[in-house]
Amino acid sequence: MEIEVVSERNNPLLRRVELRIRVEHKGKKTPTRDEVREAIAKIKKVQKDRVIVDYLHSEFGWGVSRGYVKIYDTKKDALEIEEEHILIRNGLIEKKEG
């Protein structure tokens, strides 16, 4: 899996950096959010719990996915700003039963 940062934008109002990414995974399945979070954390040298994968869409038949990732200044910022379903999908909080 190769990740290319297509664009990077600093958003000081929401205390985060926003990335548009391109993930090449020819001959393999689409990477999971967790795999992408780990790879981005390693590339940007930040803690994984500050990285949120908003979406990751595969291009049919190409072995390429495009996505939108946010890197918050702190985990607390991510928990305050992000919507609950996105936090659940990224494994930062557990789904509430009931």
N, C-alpha and C positions, 0 to 999 in steps of 0.2 A: 504494500500500500504506500503510495506516494502522495503527499499533501503539498499543494501549492497555494500560497496565500495570494489571491487575485487582487484584493483591495483591503486596505486597513484604514479605519477611521477612528480617531479619538473622540469620545463623547464625554466631556467633563461634567455636563449636567447630570448624566445618569451614572457617573463614576465607572465608566467601562470603555473598552476598546472593542470595536465591531469589525469582524473579519468576514469577507466573502472568500470561500475556499473552493478548490477543485481537488477532488480525491480520485486518483487513478487506481483501479483495482481489477485490472484485466485478468480474466480467467478465475476470478474469486468472487465470493458473494459481496454484497454491499456491506461495508464495515458498520459495526454497531455504533451507537452514540458514545458508548464507553470507550471503544477503541479510538474513536476520533478525539474524544476529550483527552485521553492519555497522550496521543501523538501531538496535539496542539500544545498541551502543557509542557511537553518535552521541548518542542520547537521554540516556544516563547519563554521558556524557563520560569514558569509560574506553577503554583499548586493546582492540582487537578480540580479541587473543589471550588475554584474561582472561574472555571471554564464551563460555559453553557452552550450546548448545541441546540439552536433554535429549530433548524430543519436540515435535512439531508435528502436530496432528491436524486434518484438514479436516472441516467439517460439510457433508455432502452437499447440494448444491444451494443453499447459502446464500452462498458466496463469503466465508466466515469460517473462520478456523482458530484453535484454542486451543493454547497451548503452555506449556512449563515451561523456564525459562532460569535459569542460575546464573552469577553474576559473582564471580569469585575475587579475593582481594586481590592476588595475583601469578600470573603464568603458571606459576611453579614449584609453587604450591599446587595449581593445576588438574592439572598433570602427576602430582603425588603422590597426589591424592585420587580423581580420576575413573577409571572403568574404561576399559580399553584400547579397546574397541569404540566407546565414546562419543568418545574423543579422535580416533580414526580418522575417524569420521563428521563431526566438526567440523574436520578438517584440521590438527589440532595435531601429529599424528604420522603416519608412513607405515605402511601395512600390511606386516607381515613376511611374506615369501614362505617357503613350506616348512613 
